[in-house]
């Protein structure tokens, strides 16, 4: 039932993908066209929480703008323009998310229907003073980048701001029906004095194709275009009118629910139905005794050998500048450089292809590089947390596409960012049963599942990797020395990364402090275990002392480096490629290993420590031997844009740091 419910929710909430406009620029439409998933809301309190998060927390009120302008807070026109845009999104927080506006002559307005509404408003306080203050402040401030373009943006935003008539602080989400507002003839609504049915607005394509040299101004221009479309009439001829004085030929903006889900939400609210609150989760208790790591050589008869690794990356680059061009109405201000400082990411890679397609490409290349045919494979495991496919599973679909008539097992495994480690553990166990090669595919496609959630958009990318594990020759060494997996923890850590998340319009959401907490907990535990375990070949040394290179799950370079250092890992022994590919969850470690080989960081067989941790408070690590010869050469991506900017070298590049560590 849970799987069916998940499928239903995904069907109700379409994936929110990127597009490439006619300029070849990456655009995220969900960042500019506010949408709320009303199917998951039952009460006005729930809606208020969403509106507060997406609109109110970032946006100044009219009074805030007045106080800031009179105090001379703003240092540049961009700062003022951004606040003005945020303010106007807040003013439209309900109309833009819940209703379509249709100017209509009063004689044609339905008077008895329950799905037709009129806005009930009050006059805006100190309107003249506030508009004059904003105008004067704009004139006082110096241009930030482009005076002409900034004036164009200001003219559109100020036209809306200066022609406001209503007080927006206490707007109701559920508007009165026509019959309800007429119960008091003195209730005020909008009157459009000069209505032009041919009034020009911006098309969807015009908004998406907006292109400006300065990324921040491109985002503001889109904001202005979207907001402009909210008032498809001559704003200067709009006034407030008592509903009892409206004449048959007067034109008023009639509000209709944007979709069926909005109407159903309004009806639920009016019915007074309230869902039962969820039962609180009990306090998590530590296990009575720990579960030791799996010593592969000791515990298994058939030793695993890594035969091939093939990685497939996205062909579309989403740089930090692209994020600036797509700054959403609910994002805090952040520069491209600040994103690098916070995450270590300069670029993340997206793909227009389906998750299944990049998985299949990786699987085929891995088979070819291993010199194996499909009929030799005994099992296929696909590790992913971003599949929308339920039947058949991606693993069984891959088995069919690869021409495998029968396997011992083909199944999907959801272990989020620890997917590769969980998958390796299952592959080693299956190897004992089939005594023939098994395939592990790790693949993720996040780009269409993030929506307008900024932390997730900064971090996640798309990619796939496939590994072939075969049985080692009798008496031969194992390429995998130790495997350990963990799961669970305090309730807030288990739910630190969620998808779909109704609170964020079913987008993938990351709660940073909780993620840091679980990473810190697991890294400390991993260090203790690695320090306690002796190396099988050199009992005098701990397993930790034998590690040549640490290739962690590429979660967040800044966070992982800081926490790894605190746990005792030398930062110079960590390899990262997150700066140019982003976080690809289950696929991140094998893609990073492939890049380490391509960059010459791994030139000879090396012992790799690969820790991972993520959604569901899952975690684990593998200690394994990687021979660079198992890595298939990467094939060029189908589509690329401008070359990646040179990485900063303040602390030395990852390649230089790791090469220095290996040389010691």
PEFENLIN-V5946 format. One record per backbone hydrogen bond with DSSP energy under -1.0 kcal/mol. NH is the residue of the N-H (numbers start at 1). CO is the residue of the C=O. Records with the same first field share a line. If there is no record, write none. Layout:
NH=CO ; CO
This chain:
5=1
6=2
7=3
8=4
9=5
10=6
11=7
12=8
13=9
16=448
19=27
21=25
24=21
27=19
31=28
32=29
33=29
38=36
40=37
41=38
47=43
48=44
49=45
50=46
51=47
52=48
53=49
54=50
55=51
56=51
57=52
65=61
66=62
67=63
68=64
69=65
70=66
71=67
73=68
77=142
80=76
81=77
82=78
83=79
84=80
85=81
86=82
87=83
88=84
89=85
90=86
91=87
92=88
93=90
96=92
98=94
99=95
100=256
102=254
104=252
106=250
107=248
108=105
109=106
117=255
118=176
121=188
124=165
130=126
131=127
132=128
133=129
134=130
135=131
136=132
137=133
138=134
139=135
140=136
141=137
150=146
151=147
152=148
153=149
154=150
155=151
156=152
157=153
158=154
159=155
160=156
161=157
162=158
164=161
167=122
171=168
178=116
181=177
182=178
187=184
189=241
191=239
192=251
193=237
199=196
207=203
208=204
209=205
218=214
219=215
220=216
221=217
222=218
223=219
224=220
225=221
226=222
227=223
228=224
229=225
230=227
231=228
233=231
237=234
238=235
239=191
241=189
243=187
244=185
245=242
246=243
250=247
252=104
254=102
255=117
256=100
258=98
263=259
264=260
265=261
266=262
267=263
268=264
269=265
270=266
271=267
273=268
294=483
296=294 ; 481
299=295
300=296
305=470
307=468
308=468
309=630
310=466
312=464
316=350
318=348
320=346
323=319
324=320
325=321
326=322
327=324
329=31
331=328
339=335
340=336
341=337
342=338
343=339
344=340
346=579
347=579
348=318
349=581
350=316
358=354
359=355
360=356
361=357
362=358
363=359
364=360
365=361
366=362
367=363
368=364
369=365
370=366
372=367
376=373
377=374
378=437
380=409
381=439
382=411
383=441
384=413
397=393
398=394
399=395
400=396
401=397
402=398
404=399
408=378
411=380
413=382
418=415
419=416
422=418
423=419
424=420
425=421
426=422
427=423
428=424
429=425
430=426
431=427
434=430
435=431
438=469
439=379
440=467
441=381
442=465
443=383
444=463
449=446
453=450
457=453
458=454
459=455
460=456
461=583
462=349
463=444
464=312
465=442
466=310
467=440
468=308
469=438
470=305
472=303
476=473
479=304
481=623
482=623
483=294
484=621
486=619
488=616
494=490
495=491
496=493
498=509
504=501
505=502
506=501
507=504
508=449
509=498
511=496
515=511
516=512
517=513
518=514
519=515
520=516
521=517
522=518
523=519
524=520
525=521
526=522
527=523
528=524
529=525
530=526
531=527
532=528
533=529
535=541
541=538
543=533
544=530
546=543
547=544
548=607
549=607
550=573
551=609
553=611
555=553
557=343
560=556
561=557
562=558
563=559
564=560
565=561
566=562
567=563
569=564
573=570
574=571
575=550
580=577
582=578
583=459
587=584
588=585
591=587
592=588
593=589
594=590
595=591
596=592
597=593
598=594
599=595
600=597
601=596
602=596
606=626
608=624
609=549
610=622
612=620
614=618
616=494
617=614
618=614
619=486
620=612
621=484
622=610
623=482
624=608
625=479
626=606
630=627
631=628
632=309
657=653
658=654
659=655
660=656
661=657
662=658
663=659
